[in-house]
Amino acid sequence: MATRSRITASKIQRKPNTGGAVEGKLASSKSASRRGRAAVSTIQRPPQQKVMVMQGGGAVGAFHLGVYQALHEGDKEPDWVIGTSIGAINAALIAGNQPHHRLARLRAFWERMHARQAVHGGFAMWPSMSALVHAQHRLGVVTQGIPDFFKPHWPAWFNARQSLGIEKAAYYDTQPLRDTLAELVDFDYLSRSPIRITVGAVNARTGQMRYFDSRDERLGVDHIMASGALAPAFGAVRIEGDPYWDGGLYSNTPVEVVLDDKPRRDSLIFACRLWEPHGDEPQSIWDVQGRLKDIQFASRAESHIKRQRQLHRLRHVIQELAQMVPDSAHARELGAWGCKTVMHVVSLMAPHLPGEDQTKDIDFTPRGVRLRSEAGLHLGRKALAEMPWEVEVDPLDGVCVHRVELEPTP
């Protein structure tokens, strides 16, 4: 894939009452007192924990493989992996294996996603037949499933009103995925892994999001399956008596898990995004359906981060104000709402592939998997080479966003 990359570093600029954007370089101080304060208080320190956050997006999740490979090769092994749907599966493959097995198990999983697909035939050698190849592939996935992932659950196809129970009321059976995870993930190791793992799922009865966290409980295959149970394609997975569906139905960008964590820690967050919220005006019903998917599963990531930046700025303000008042039990109690942590969010967006459409999440073709993995590897390596998080940080701006973008070569 002929591409060149561009990294937009953060601009750390104080904007009272807004907690506004941080993109570019350290803004100039507007007064001698501010310059003096910045010289004393400016934060420039290595983040204490490395976090990899992975959106859900089906086949587009091959992008995560490339990003992880870059982190693995660059000695930036994550301390914490967070995911929904396919992101939860990739997170389990990382946290649920010893360091020297992780990359191999990730690759094995993605190879299985297309290894036994027989829908390509001899057309792959004819570029003019590419549209037919993709149409044939999509039809094969829809009607046959993917041998190591899911297979048709025919009772649901023939009678949509038949009462099957929430765990069986689905078009596909995901027992093959359960078997694949049991083989590729060491869940005993995951329970004691040095890598913390958090996966999101939504309670099908209450509509509430729940994050299952290895810091607080032992995670097993059911937790991973629940996070990827995208209804109505896949049936709910029951945990502690409650049925759960894919967390992406509620929130597909769980960056807030890190920013709301207690106790908060300085963090370097690699946010792997699979759905682009910005796009051209759709001109057909087919294009409209594609844009709807992008908007839905992007899950208001940018607005969530903006709000978190506002909250984090307030925490820093509280921390500074607490140092200006006389010490007392009440002052310490109120001051506990503040913090000094700094969060660097490195936003990595999976690029749009030529010919990509609303079916990209079932594009498990070898070409699609390879190109998305290569894009993740390229962006991850570029981010590590540039290290945009090593900028000076204004003491009131605790959340800094660095966008890594991939552009087509002219």
N, C-alpha and C positions, 0 to 999 in steps of 0.2 A: 504494500500500500504506500504510494508515493505521497508523503505528507511532510510538513514541517510544523514544528510546534512553537507556541508562543506562551510565555508565562507572564501574567499580569500580577506584579507584586502588590503588596498591600500599601495603602496610604493611611498612615496613622495620623488622624487629625482630630483635634478636640472640637466637638460640636455640642455646646450646652443644650440640654433639654431634648435632644434628639437621639443620642446614642447612634448617630448616623453612620454612613458607609465608611469603610476603611479600605481604600484602594490607592496604591501609589507609593510615595515615600514619606518620610517623616516631615510633617508640616513645619514651616518656620515659626519660631516663637514670635508673638506679637508685642512682647514687652520684655524688659530686662528681668523683671521678677519671674516671668514664665520661663525665660531661658535659664535663670538660675535654678528654678525648681526642677526643670527637666534634667539639668545636669546632675542634680542630686537624686531625683526619684525615677528617672527613666529606667525601665526594666529591659535588660538584654541578657537572657539566661536560657540555657537549653531546657526544653520542655521535659518534665519528669516522666511522662508516660506517652507511649505511642499507641494510637487507636486507629483501627481500620473500620469504617462504617460502610455497609454495603446495602444498596437499595435492592428491591426485588424487581425482576424483569425477565424471567424465563431465560431464553437462549442468550439474551444480551448480557447475562451474568458471566459469560466467558470473559468479559472485560475485567472482572475481579481477578481472574487467574493471572492475567498479565501484570496488574498492579501489584499483586502479592509477590510475583516473581521478582519484580524490581525491588521491593522492600527486602525480600529474602537475600537477594544478591548484594544489596547495598547495606547489609548489616543493620537494617531497621526493622527487625522482626517485631510485629505488634505485641504489646502487652495486653491488649484488649481487642476483641473482635465483636462487632455488633451487626446484626443483619435481620432482614425480613425476607421471607420467601426464598428465592434462589440465593439471596445473600446469607440467609441462615444456614443453608446447606453448605455453601462455601466456607462460612465461619466454622462449622462443625468439622469440616475436612482439615482446616488449619489447626484449630485448638485440640482436635481429637487425635492428633498424631505427633510423634516425636519430631524434633526439628529436621532430621535428615530424611524423613518420610513425607513431610507435608507437601512439598511441591509435586512429588511423584504421584501422591494420592489425588491431588487436585487435577493433575493432567489425566490420570486414569479415569476419573469421573467424567470429564468432558470428552474424552475419547469414546467412552461408552455411550454418550448421548447420540453419537452418529455412527458408531462402528458397525452396527448391523442394519443401518438404514439402506434399503435396497431400492429406493425410489429414483435414484439418479440415472441408473442405466448407463448407456453409452453416450448420452447427451452431453456429459460434462466436457467432452473434448470439442464441442461445437459452440463457440461463443454466441452465435446467432440463436441458439436454442436455450439461452440462459433463462429467459422468462418462462419457457415451458418447464425447465428443470425446477425452478422455484415453485411454480404452480403444482407440479407433480409432488414435490417434497411436502408442501403444505397439505395437500390432499392426503398424502401418506400418513403424516403426523395426526391429522384429524380423525382419519378412519381406522388407523392401525395402532396409533400411539407410538411410544418409543420403548423398545424391549426392556431396557434397564431403568425406566422411569415410570411409565404408566401404560395401561391397556384399556380398551373400551369396556365399559360396564353396561352391557346391552339392555338390561331391564329399564334403565333410565331413558334410553334412546327411544324405546318403543311405546312408553306410556309415561308422559311427564307428570301425570296426576297420581300415579301409583305411590302409595305410602311405603317408603323403603326405610325410614329412619334417617336421621340427619347424617349419620356416618356413611350411609349407602346412597343417599340422595345426591348422586353425582354422575356425570357422564363417563368418568374414568375411574379405574381402580388403581391406587398407587402402591399396592403391595410390592411391585418390582422396585420402586424407589426405596422402600423399607429394607428390602433384601440388599440392595446396593449399598446403602448407608451402613448396614450391619457389617458388611465386608470391608468397606474402606475407612470407616471411622472406629477408632478404639474408644468406646464409651467409658471403659474403666479408666483409661488414661485421661480422657476429657474431664472426669470428675476430680482429678488431682492436677490437671494441667497448669503450668505456670501462666498460660494465657487465659485470661478471663473471657468468657463468652456470654453474650446477652442476645436473645432472640425474641422478636415480637410476634404476638398473635392476638386476635380479637375474639372476645367471648361472643359466641353466636346468639346467646340468650339475652345478655345485657348490653351488647354493643360497645363494651368497654375494652380498651387496649390493655394488654398485660405483657410486661417484659419478664421473661424467665431468665434468671441470672445465676451463673455458676458460683458466684460469690455467696449467694443466699440459699441455694438448693442444688441438689444433684440433677443434672440434665441428662435425659436419655433420648432415644430415637423418637419418642412421641412428641417431645417438645420441638424438635426440628421439623417433623412431619406437620405438626399443627401450624407452624409459622408459614409453611408452604402450601396449605390446604386452600387453594384459591377456588372458591365456589363460583358457579355451580360445576366447574370442571372436576374438582376434587372434593371428596367428602370431608366433613369435619372430623377432627381428632379429639377424643375425650381425654381430659387431664383433670384428675381430682374430681371426677363426676361432671365436669362442665365441658360442653363442646366448643372447640376453637376452630376458627378459620384463619386464613392468611392475614398476617398483620398489615400487608399492603393495602387492604381494603379500608383501613383506618388511618394509618400513617406509614408511608413507604420510605421515609427519610428520617431514621431515628437518631439524628445528631443530638437532639435534645436530651437523649439518655446520658450523654457525657456531660453536657452543660448543667444538667439538673442533679448530677450524681452527688452523693454525700458520703464522706467528705469530698469536696471538689479538689482536684489536683491540676497543676499546670499540665497541659496536654497538647500534643501534636496530633491532629485529627485528619486522617486521609479519608475524605468523604467521596466515595465512588458512586457517581450519579449516572443512571441509565436512561432517564427520561428527560428530554429537553423541554422546559416549559415555554420557551420562546420559539416561534415558528412563523412561516408564511401563511397567508390566508388560504384555507382549503377551498378548492373549486368544485369538488365532487363529493358525493356521499361517502365514497371510499376514503377520500382525503379527510373529510370531517371526522370519520371514525378513528383515523390515525391521530388527529390532533386531540380528540377527546381522551384517548389513552395517554398521550404525553402529558396532558394537563392533569388528569386524574392521578396518575401514578408518580408524577413529580412531587405530589403531596405538599404543595406550598412550601417547598424547602427554603426558598429565599426569604419568604415572609417569616417563617419560623426562626431562621437565623437572625433576621433583623430584630425580632422581638427579644430573642435571647441576648443580643448585643445590648439592647436597652436595659434589660434586667441586670446584666453583668456590670454595666456601667454604674447603675444604681448601687450595686453591692460595693464597688470600689469607692463610690462617693461616701457611703455609710462608713466604710473602713477609715477613710481619711477624717471624716467628721468625728468619729469615735475617739480619735487621738487628740482632738482639740477640746474635749470636755473633761471636767474633773472626774477622776476615777471613782466609781461607785458600783454597787451590785447591779443597780438598774441600768447604768450606762453600759456595763459589760454585757448585760442581757440583750439590750438593743443593738449593741455593736456586733453581736454574734451573727446578725443578719448580713453583715458585710463580709468581704473576702478580698484577697489580693491575687487570686489565681489568674493566669493568662492562658487563653485558649487560642491556638493557631489552627484554623480550618483550611486545609488544602483541598480545594474543590476540583475533582477530576471528572470531567464529563465524557462519557462514551460518545465518540463521533458518529455522525450520520453516515451510513455506508451508501454507495451508489445503488440506486434501485430499491432502497429500503422503504417499507411501507408499514401499515398497521399490523402486519403479521410478523414483524421482526422478533417478537417474543417466542415464536415457534420456529424460528430459523436456526435449526440445529444442524444445518449443512456443514460439512467440513470447512468450506470456505468461510461461512459466517463465523463459526467458532474461531477459526484461525485469525481472521482479520480483527475481530474484537479483542482477542487475547493480545495480538501484536500492538493494537492501539493502547491497551492498558499498560503494556510493558514500556512502550515508548514514552507515554506521559509520566509514568512512575519514575523512569530513569531520569527524565528531564527535570522533574521536580526535585529529585535528590541531588542532581548536579547543581541546580540553581540555589537551592535551600532558601526560598523566599521568607521562611519563618525566622531567619536570623536578622531581622530588622529591629531597630529600636522601637520600643513600645511606650506610648504615652501612658502614664500610670492610671489614667481613668478609662482607657480603652482596653478592656480585658479580653475581647473576642476579635480576632484579626482574621480576615478572609483573604486567601490567596487563590486566584483562579488559574488553573492550568488548562490551556485550550489547544486543540489540535486543528490546524488549518490545512486545507488542500494546497498542494504545491501548484503555483500558476502554470 
